[in-house]
């Protein structure tokens, strides 16, 4: 019984401890971790089958997220034409908008013009935009630059302008129609052309 208790105790010893055995004075085999007796012999130990909590010895590395390309920064972006609070006179509600940036537009980037917060067209490379049929009254323009991922890189503040759509009657008041103007100017249609007075001296011929 004592022998089995000794074996159980030895099994519980750390795997790095050395085990020795000898025969005591009563003829019993003794197992110990101390080589105290002169005839004690070292007992060879089988390799442990315990698995290390971290076999590689290195701390687990969390999965790296895909690197996100940082946004490019423009030093300047603004609407050149029309100027802030400009008044535009057009019977058809037409306006030409020009924008600029510093540095110039980067590869993969696009301009997009917004009128009253709504895109006027798909993003493009041209810094010049032609708009038409804009309602009379006050409006706001802004421009933004989008990168290849569709992210907004830069955007200007709203810049107001005022559209005056002059009627044909108002144009005629500003610049009255003359005979050569009829059929040439939109506000001077041929149907409104007055009849030419005949020379009274030619009616006998």
Secondary structure as GFF3:
##gff-version 3
##sequence-region A 1 205
A	DSSP	alpha_helix	2	11	.	.	.	ID=ss1
A	DSSP	beta_strand	19	23	.	.	.	ID=ss2
A	DSSP	beta_strand	29	32	.	.	.	ID=ss3
A	DSSP	beta_strand	41	43	.	.	.	ID=ss4
A	DSSP	beta_strand	76	81	.	.	.	ID=ss5
A	DSSP	beta_strand	86	89	.	.	.	ID=ss6
A	DSSP	beta_strand	95	102	.	.	.	ID=ss7
A	DSSP	beta_strand	110	115	.	.	.	ID=ss8
A	DSSP	beta_strand	118	119	.	.	.	ID=ss9
A	DSSP	beta_strand	128	131	.	.	.	ID=ss10
A	DSSP	beta_strand	137	146	.	.	.	ID=ss11
A	DSSP	beta_strand	152	155	.	.	.	ID=ss12
A	DSSP	beta_strand	159	164	.	.	.	ID=ss13
A	DSSP	alpha_helix	168	174	.	.	.	ID=ss14
A	DSSP	three_ten_helix	179	181	.	.	.	ID=ss15
A	DSSP	three_ten_helix	190	192	.	.	.	ID=ss16
A	DSSP	three_ten_helix	200	202	.	.	.	ID=ss17
###
